[in-house]
Amino acid sequence: MRYLITGLLTGALLSLIFLQGKSGSELLPIFHGEIASMVQSQGAIKDEPAAEFVLSSSGFTAVVDEKGRVRKSIPADNGFFEFSRSGNFFARYSSTGNDIELFGIEGERYWKIESRGKPFLSTNGRLILLLTSDHSSIRIIDKNGKETGAGEIHGRLCTVVEFSHENDYGACGFADGSFYFINGDGVILHSGITPDGSLVKGIAVSSNGLFGSIHYGDTDKDYLMVVNLAKGKGSGFPLDYVHVVKTSLFVSDEGDSVFFDMNRVVSLNSSGRLKYKIDVPEKRAGFSAISSHNGLWSLSYTGINGLSRFILFRDGGDVFYSADFADESFLDSKVVNDFIFLRGSKSLSAYSFLRADN
């Protein structure tokens, strides 16, 4: 969410009243705003947000609701910031310092500890993972700064750290093929090693903590594995491409794993069997994003032709809407409670998805 596009939803696109798919559902534009002109709303906003987006930029990080109102803004300062996905907590650290501090969104400081690790915060800030500088171990602490659960995880060269999009489950993988799934208390739910010790290239965990998904492979072949975390079982599904950089991966509470395999979306069910494929224009190496809520999925990425692309689809692979943005180099998307946020380097917009059965 730190790069992304310019001039999103201008001209004809903003003039659309709605986009209607075959199902009769509608996609309604709610707001469009330039990031540079966004300022925190004056006075308390009394109504609860229907959806929120954590907007990070070079000058500030803000929590923006579905109406485009900035509910809280944190100015950039010396050092680096790592925010929880909910936007309620953030850690401040530096590349040369020895301290890490955890704050609430209102500015209250929870703790300051001595560490040169890189902090990763779970969605609601309940869990903080501190990656050591040599990427060989991860300390597990809670929002009070105390060691919790397993305390520490070890492997050879950590390649990925991820959290569930809701709740506070975590996952991480290493170059030696080892992987871990942990709950909000830091307890290891399941761990293992990929077949033949292949590199973990990507990982995801469902928001209910029941399923995990692992993208792994080497220089010759890549695989995707869905894991039932209670049973600890999974089998590898062969992918069509070898990925040398991270690509998008998401696993739902039902165990459906959706993966972006260069020029197609691949979905596996909870048993690791192919559910559907969606052919899409080929991507180029770099940022992409998959997000989902209640059977609605979004994909955003930069194509090999340099155009940013947004695709909205439903369970089963039915594409509801897709579009290229000719002037945009980067595009991010996020589905929150039937709202879709689209973010660029200079703009942020939101749509409401109205289901035909509502």
C-alpha positions in Angstrom: 0.0 0.0 0.0 3.0 2.3 -0.2 3.3 2.9 -3.9 0.4 2.7 -6.3 -1.4 4.8 -8.8 -2.3 8.3 -10.0 -5.5 9.9 -11.2 -7.8 7.0 -10.4 -11.4 7.0 -11.5 -11.3 10.3 -13.4 -13.4 11.4 -16.4 -15.8 8.9 -17.7 -15.3 6.3 -15.0 -16.4 8.7 -12.3 -19.5 9.7 -14.3 -20.8 6.1 -14.1 -23.8 5.8 -11.9 -23.3 2.1 -11.5 -21.7 -1.0 -13.1 -24.2 -3.8 -13.4 -23.1 -7.5 -13.9 -25.1 -10.4 -15.2 -26.2 -11.2 -11.7 -28.0 -7.9 -11.3 -25.6 -6.8 -8.6 -24.3 -3.2 -8.8 -21.0 -1.4 -8.1 -21.7 2.1 -7.0 -19.0 4.8 -6.8 -18.9 6.4 -3.3 -16.0 8.8 -3.3 -12.8 9.8 -5.0 -10.1 12.0 -3.5 -6.6 13.2 -4.0 -4.3 11.9 -1.2 -2.4 15.2 -0.9 -5.6 17.1 -0.1 -6.9 14.7 2.5 -7.0 16.1 6.0 -8.3 14.8 9.2 -12.0 15.6 9.8 -12.5 18.4 12.4 -14.3 17.2 15.5 -15.3 13.7 16.5 -17.1 11.6 13.9 -20.0 10.1 15.8 -21.2 7.4 13.4 -19.3 4.1 13.2 -17.6 3.4 9.9 -18.9 0.7 7.6 -15.4 0.1 6.3 -11.9 1.5 6.8 -8.7 1.7 4.8 -5.2 2.3 6.1 -3.7 4.8 3.7 0.1 5.2 3.9 2.0 7.9 2.1 5.3 9.6 2.3 3.9 12.4 4.5 1.4 10.6 6.7 -0.6 7.5 7.4 -4.3 7.9 7.8 -7.4 5.8 8.6 -10.0 6.6 6.0 -13.6 5.4 6.1 -15.8 4.4 3.2 -17.1 8.0 2.8 -13.6 9.3 2.3 -13.4 10.9 5.8 -10.0 10.9 7.5 -10.8 9.6 10.9 -7.2 9.7 12.2 -3.9 10.9 10.7 -0.4 10.2 11.9 2.3 12.5 10.4 5.5 11.0 9.1 8.4 11.4 11.5 12.0 10.3 11.7 12.3 6.6 11.4 9.9 4.0 10.0 6.3 3.0 10.8 4.6 -0.4 10.7 0.7 -0.2 11.0 -1.7 -2.9 11.9 -4.2 -3.7 9.1 -7.0 -2.2 11.3 -5.1 1.0 11.7 -5.5 0.9 15.5 -1.8 0.3 16.4 1.5 1.2 14.9 5.2 0.5 15.7 7.9 3.1 15.3 11.5 2.0 14.6 14.6 2.9 12.7 17.2 1.2 10.5 20.1 2.3 12.8 18.5 2.6 16.2 18.1 0.0 19.0 14.5 0.7 20.1 11.0 -0.2 19.0 7.9 1.6 20.3 4.3 0.5 20.0 1.5 3.2 20.0 -2.2 3.2 19.8 -3.9 5.3 17.0 -4.7 8.0 19.6 -0.9 8.4 20.3 -0.8 6.5 23.6 2.5 4.5 24.0 2.1 0.9 25.1 5.8 0.1 25.3 9.4 0.8 24.3 11.8 -2.1 24.1 15.4 -2.6 23.0 15.5 -4.4 19.7 16.9 -4.0 16.3 14.3 -6.4 14.8 11.8 -5.5 12.1 8.3 -5.4 13.6 5.2 -6.9 12.0 1.8 -6.2 13.6 -1.2 -8.5 13.4 -4.5 -7.0 12.2 -5.7 -5.8 15.6 -2.3 -5.4 17.1 -2.7 -8.3 19.5 0.5 -10.0 18.2 3.9 -8.5 17.2 6.5 -10.5 15.4 10.1 -9.1 15.5 12.3 -10.4 12.7 16.0 -10.4 13.6 18.5 -8.6 11.4 19.9 -11.9 10.0 16.4 -13.1 9.2 17.1 -16.4 11.1 14.6 -16.0 14.0 11.4 -14.3 14.9 10.5 -13.1 18.5 6.8 -13.4 19.4 5.5 -10.7 21.8 2.1 -9.3 22.7 0.8 -5.7 22.7 2.2 -5.3 26.2 5.7 -6.0 25.0 5.8 -9.4 26.8 7.0 -12.6 25.2 4.1 -14.9 24.5 3.2 -18.3 23.1 6.2 -20.1 21.5 8.4 -17.1 22.3 10.6 -17.6 19.3 10.6 -19.2 15.8 13.7 -20.3 14.0 14.6 -21.0 10.4 17.2 -20.2 7.7 16.4 -16.8 6.0 12.9 -15.8 6.6 11.2 -15.1 3.2 7.7 -14.0 4.2 5.6 -12.9 7.2 1.8 -12.5 6.9 -1.3 -12.2 9.0 -5.0 -13.0 8.5 -7.0 -10.1 7.2 -9.3 -10.3 10.2 -8.5 -11.5 13.7 -4.9 -12.0 14.7 -3.5 -15.3 13.2 0.0 -15.2 11.8 2.2 -17.2 9.4 5.8 -17.1 8.3 8.1 -19.1 6.0 11.8 -19.6 5.4 14.2 -20.4 2.6 14.9 -23.8 4.1 11.2 -24.7 3.5 10.1 -24.5 7.1 6.8 -22.7 7.9 4.7 -21.8 10.9 1.1 -20.9 11.6 0.4 -19.3 15.0 -2.7 -17.9 16.8 -3.2 -14.6 18.5 -1.6 -15.8 21.6 1.6 -16.8 19.7 0.9 -20.5 20.1 2.0 -22.6 17.1 -1.1 -24.1 15.4 0.9 -26.1 12.8 4.4 -26.2 11.5 6.3 -28.2 8.9 8.7 -28.3 6.0 7.7 -28.1 2.3 8.4 -31.2 0.2 12.2 -31.5 -0.5 12.7 -28.4 1.6 11.7 -26.1 -1.2 11.8 -22.3 -0.6 8.6 -20.8 0.9 7.7 -18.0 -1.6 4.4 -17.0 -0.1 2.0 -17.8 2.7 -1.5 -17.0 3.9 -3.7 -17.9 6.8 -7.5 -17.7 7.0 -9.2 -15.2 9.4 -10.7 -18.1 11.4 -7.4 -19.8 11.8 -8.6 -23.1 10.2 -6.7 -23.0 6.9 -3.3 -22.0 5.6 -2.0 -21.8 2.1 1.7 -22.0 1.1 3.3 -21.1 -2.2 6.6 -22.9 -2.5 9.1 -24.1 -5.1 12.6 -23.7 -6.6 14.0 -22.5 -9.9 12.3 -25.3 -11.9 8.8 -25.7 -10.5 6.3 -24.0 -8.2 3.5 -25.5 -6.1 0.5 -24.3 -4.1 -0.6 -26.2 -1.0 -3.7 -25.7 1.1 -3.3 -27.0 4.7 -6.0 -27.9 7.2 -4.4 -26.5 10.3 -6.2 -28.8 12.7 -5.4 -31.9 10.7 -2.0 -30.7 9.5 -2.5 -32.2 6.1 -2.0 -30.8 2.6 -0.8 -31.7 -0.8 1.0 -29.6 -3.5 -0.8 -28.5 -6.7 1.5 -27.8 -9.6 1.5 -24.2 -10.9 2.2 -23.1 -14.5 4.9 -20.6 -13.7 8.0 -20.3 -11.6 7.8 -17.0 -9.6 11.0 -15.2 -8.7 9.3 -12.5 -6.7 6.3 -12.6 -4.4 2.8 -12.7 -5.9 -0.7 -12.5 -4.4 -2.2 -15.2 -2.3 -5.3 -15.4 -0.2 -7.1 -18.2 1.7 -10.7 -17.8 2.9 -12.4 -19.1 6.0 -13.9 -21.9 3.9 -10.4 -22.9 2.8 -10.6 -21.6 -0.7 -7.1 -20.5 -1.8 -6.8 -18.0 -4.6 -3.4 -17.4 -6.2 -2.2 -15.1 -9.0 -0.2 -17.3 -11.4 1.2 -14.8 -13.8 -1.6 -14.8 -16.4 -4.4 -16.6 -14.6 -6.1 -16.7 -11.2 -6.0 -20.2 -9.7 -8.4 -21.2 -7.0 -8.1 -24.4 -5.0 -10.8 -25.7 -2.6 -10.1 -26.7 1.0 -8.9 -30.2 -0.2 -6.3 -28.6 -2.5 -8.2 -29.5 -5.7 -8.7 -27.1 -8.5 -11.9 -25.1 -8.2 -11.6 -22.7 -11.1 -9.1 -20.7 -13.2 -9.6 -17.2 -14.7 -7.4 -16.2 -17.6 -6.2 -12.6 -17.3 -3.6 -10.4 -19.1 -0.1 -11.2 -18.0 1.4 -9.4 -15.1 4.9 -8.1 -14.8 7.1 -8.8 -11.8 6.1 -6.5 -8.9 3.2 -5.5 -6.7 -0.2 -7.2 -6.9 -3.0 -7.6 -4.4 -5.8 -10.1 -3.8 -8.5 -9.3 -1.3 -11.8 -11.0 -0.3 -14.9 -10.8 1.8 -18.1 -12.8 1.8 -17.5 -14.4 -1.6 -16.4 -11.3 -3.3 -12.8 -11.1 -4.6 -10.6 -8.4 -6.0 -7.3 -8.5 -7.9 -5.2 -5.6 -8.8 -1.7 -5.6 -10.5 0.4 -4.1 -13.2 0.4 -5.8 -16.5 3.4 -6.7 -18.6 2.3 -3.8 -20.9 2.6 -1.4 -18.0 -1.1 -0.9 -17.6 -2.7 -1.2 -14.2 -5.6 -3.6 -14.0 -8.5 -4.2 -11.6 -10.7 -7.3 -11.6 -13.7 -8.0 -9.4 -15.0 -11.6 -9.3 -17.1 -13.9 -7.2 -16.8 -17.4 -5.9 -16.8 -19.8 -8.8 -14.8 -17.5 -11.0 -17.6 -15.3 -12.4 -15.9 -12.0 -13.4 -18.2 -9.1 -12.4 -16.0 -6.3 -13.7 -12.5 -5.6 -15.0 -10.7 -2.6 -16.4 -7.3 -1.3 -17.4 -6.1 2.1 -16.2 -3.8 3.4 -19.0 -2.1 6.2 -17.0 -1.5 4.2 -13.9 1.7 2.4 -12.9 0.5 0.8 -9.7 -2.9 -0.2 -8.3 -4.0 -1.6 -5.0 -7.5 -2.9 -4.0 -9.1 -4.0 -0.8 -12.5 -5.5 -0.1 -14.0 -4.6 3.2 -17.6 -5.4 4.1 -18.9 -5.1 0.5 -16.9 -1.9 -0.1 -14.0 -1.9 -2.5 -11.1 0.6 -2.0 -8.9 1.5 -4.9 -5.7 3.3 -4.1 -3.1 5.1 -6.2 0.0 7.1 -5.6 -2.1 10.3 -5.7 -5.7 9.1 -5.2 -8.0 7.0 -3.2 -11.5 5.9 -4.2 -14.2 3.6 -2.9 -17.2 1.6 -4.4 -20.1 -0.1 -2.7 -21.0 -3.5 -4.0 -24.8 -4.0 -3.8 -25.7 -7.6 -4.0 -28.8 -8.6 -6.1 -30.1 -10.7 -3.2 -30.0 -7.8 -0.7 
